[in-house]
Amino acid sequence: MDCYHIPVLLRESVDGLGIRPGGVYVDVTFGGGGHSREIMARLSGGARLYGFDQDADAERQAFGGEGFTFVRSNFRYLKNWMRYYGEDHIDGLLADLGVSSHHLDDAARGFSFRFDAPLDMRMNKRAGATAADVLNSYSEERLSDVLYLYGELRNARRLAAAIVRARQSAPLLTTSDLMGAVGGLLPQQRAKKDAARLFQALRIEVNHEMDALAEMLGAAVELLAPGGRLAVITYHSLEDRMVKNVMRSGNVAGRVEHDFYGRTEAPLRQLGGKVTVPSDAEQQANPRSRSAKLRVAEKVGRR
């Protein structure tokens, strides 16, 4: 497990679920199974856990055990799969939205600028456009928007223009092709950080991560039983904003609904007051946890 991915905020996130006997729980980001193993260790009284992951490598990390079901699927289809398995409600859902260490360290997947590899970046290698498809087919304006929104790169326009110029000579097919096209535009003092943001932006676009997150969060709010818990670990400001909006208002747009008398009717209430971040010790042991933020909310009403 640890060589595949070190689970972030493990105790804090699983504690946040408030696991009870006989409940139905979902880990929508199974990955290396770290969080799921901890959840399984706490289940009792016929409780069940469903672990979602669309990646074949993650499926190979899946384990057996009474009460556990692995679902090879994108978590955006959460509601459909729960219906398929006959679950009309869930008592807790955990999501760790960070890309796994395994993916970043697997040179062949193209998730990192540290290796020369094909520009793939698909979590589900069975379908969808690759990062190379995005880089070679998007307009300059569309590329700029992706890099600015998902990578928060201040020089997104210049980077997009450089990519379009480079692909006119030859298509960008590998991570080295991409770095060769934009390397001169990455300021030396933050070159690695900006390169990581560039690759992050492409990964988010390739996997439609924001759309999938919005669908999953909407389904989670609907499926959670009264008193059920939602625990989400984010690493990106856009993700965190969506999660914060859902926990405050029940929807990703952050629109607070009012009843006939003007009273708010938010379906969730955030627990713990402020966001939870990894301890100094965890950040030192696992540098990839540094940007992690955990938020926990509970469905309004009694069990």
C-alpha positions, 0 to 999 in steps of 0.5 A: 500500500505505502509504495503505491500511495501514502494516505493523507490525513488518514486518521482525521478523515476517517474519524470525520465519518463517525462510523457506526455499526451497520452503516453504508460507507463509500470511499470514492477515491480508492487509489492504493486502498489506504483510507479504505483499509482504515474504514474497513478496520472500523466497520461492525454490525454488518456495515458495508464499504464501496470503494470506487476507482476508474483506474486499472492499477487501483483495481489491482490494489483492491482487497477482499473481505466481507462487506467490501465491494470494489467498483471500477468506475468514475465517482461521477456515477456514484448514484447509478452504482448505489442504485445498482447495488440496492443502496438507497442511502449512505451513512458516510462518504470519503474523497481524497482528491489528490492524484496518487503517488503511484501515478506521479511516479509511474513514468509511462502515464505522463503525469509528471514533467520529471520523466520523458513519457507519452502525454497521456494523463488519463485516469481511465486508459480505456477511453477519452482524449489524452493530454496530447490530444488537448495540446494539439487540438485546442485553440490558443484561447481555450488552452489559455483558459485551461492553464489559467483556471486549473493551473492558476498560471499567471502567464497562461496566455504566453504559455498557450501561444508558445504551445500553439507555435511549437505544434505548428512545426510538429505535434507535441507527443511527449512530456519532453516535447511540452517542456521544450515548448514552454521551458523558456517561459517558466521563471527559474525561481519557480520553474518546478512549481509552475511546471507542476501547475501546468501538468496539473491543469492538463490532468484536470482537463483530460479527466474532466475532474471538476465536472465529475466532482460537481456530479459526485458531490451533488449525488452525495448530498442526495444519498446521505442519510440524516446524520450521515457524514461527508469528508473531502480532502482537496488540494486545489483552490477550485476543488476546495471552493466547490466543496465549501459551497456544497457544505454551506449551501448544498450545491456547488454554486453556493446558492443558499436556498430559502423557504417561504418564510425566508429561513435558510434550508441548507442540507448540510452543516460543516463540522469542526469549525475550520479546515483541517490540514496535515500536521508538520510531522505529516508534511515532513514525512509526506511532502505531497500532503502539504496543500491538503485541506480536509472539510467534514459536514453532516447531513441535517436531521436525525438518524 
